[in-house]
């Protein structure tokens, strides 16, 4: 019984390490998003850090329009990045879950 517990602890530690490594890797996974007309482009890491924003000169003439574009495009990019992030981390977590009876309900 004690050996099982040790094995599980090691497995959990391994999984934590893999999760950290995955988070680190996701800093380098880039997600691009742009407005429907291409006048605003944003790039985020899969960890939802903004890496770059490109704004068409035309948008600089209209503050309100630019603000709307930023909100819309950044929200879409964050949603996309979150999807990548959750998929990657879920794969690592699922792979590293020790087979404990009763834990099936969390999958």
N, C-alpha and C positions, 0 to 999 in steps of 0.2 A: 504493500500500500504506500509506504513512504517513498519507494522508488518511483511510483507513478506520480506522486506529488512533485518530486524533483524534476521528473521528465516534463511535467506540465509547466513548471516554473521556467525551465530552460526554454521551452517552446514559446512561452509568452515573452521572455526576454528577447529571443530571436525575432519574434514578430515585431516587437517594439523597435528593434534595430532596423528591421526592414521598412517599417512605417517611416522612421526618421530618414532613411536613405531615399525612400520614395518622395517624401516632402522636399528633400534637397533636389532631387532630379526634376521635380515639377517646377522648380524655380527657372529651369532652362527649357521647359515646354511652353511654347508661345501660342497664344490664341489671338487670331486677327478678327476684327469685326469692322464693318463700315456701314455708314448710312446708306439707305437704298439708292441715293444718287451719287454715292462715292465722294461726297464733299468733305466728309469727316471720317478719318480712319484711326482706329485705336488698336494697340497691341498690349495684351496682358500676359503675365505668366499664368500657368495653371494654378498657382497659389494666389491668384487675384491681385498681383502687384502690377500697377500700370507701368508699362515699359516705354511706350511712345504714343504720341497723339499728333496726327497730321490734320491741319485745318486749311481748307480751301480759302483763298483770299476773299471770295465772295461772302463767306459766312462772317468775316470780320467786320462787314458793314452793318450787320444786323445782330446786335447783342442778344435779343430775345430768341431769335432763331438759333443762334449758336448755342445758347444755353439749352434749348429744347433738344437740339441734335446731340449735345454732350450727354444729357441725361438718358435719352433713348439708346444711343449707341453704347455707352458705358454699361448700362443695365443689361443689354443683350450680350455684351462681351463677358460680363461678370457671370451671367447665367451659363454661358458656354464653358467658361473656365471652371465654374463650380461643378458642372457635369463631368468634365475630364478629371478633376481633382477627386470627386467622390467615387468615380468608377475605378480609378487607380488604387485609391486607399482601400476600397471595399475588397478588391481582388487580393491585396496583401493581407488584410485582416482575415478574410475567409480562409485563405490558404494556411494561415498560421493559427487558426483556432484549434485548441486541443479538443479532442472528441469527448466532451463531457456529456453524459446523459442528461437530457432536460434542456440543454442549450439550443436544441434544434429550433425552438420557438423564436429565437432571435434572428434566424436566417431569413 
